[in-house]
Every structure is written in C-alpha cells, then in structure tokens.
Amino acid sequence: MNSRDRRDGRPLEELGFYNPRTDETRLNVPAIVKRLKQGAQPTDTVRNIFKKAQVFEQVKDA
C-alpha cells in the first residue's frame, strides 16, 4: 500500500496471502525481496510472517 492512500485503498501489488485460521501462507518471495530493496517497510505482523518464511535472509544474500 502507498502510505498516503486510505487504509482500504487499492494495493500497489499483491505479494502474498495469509489466513490466520488455517495458518496458510502464500508469498511471492522474489517480488517481496524486490520491494524490500526498494525501501518498503512491512508492518510488525508482516515482519513476523517474513521472519518465519526466512524472507530477510534472501534480502541479505541478493
């Protein structure tokens, strides 16, 4: 989301899916790594999901 858009506004790009009831997670890791390198700041909740999926290790390697 663009930080200047309203909360329920249109996303810039869909990077993944998380269902807390079933703990199902689908992430587009290459696109997430690209956005993080561009300066995207994940929320605390999303940061925890990324840590579980070891996304930040891929950011450091690339």
Secondary structure, DSSP 8 states (H G I E B T S, - for coil): --TTS-TTS--S---EEEETTTTEEEE-HHHHHHHHHTT----HHHHHHHHHTTHHHHHHH-
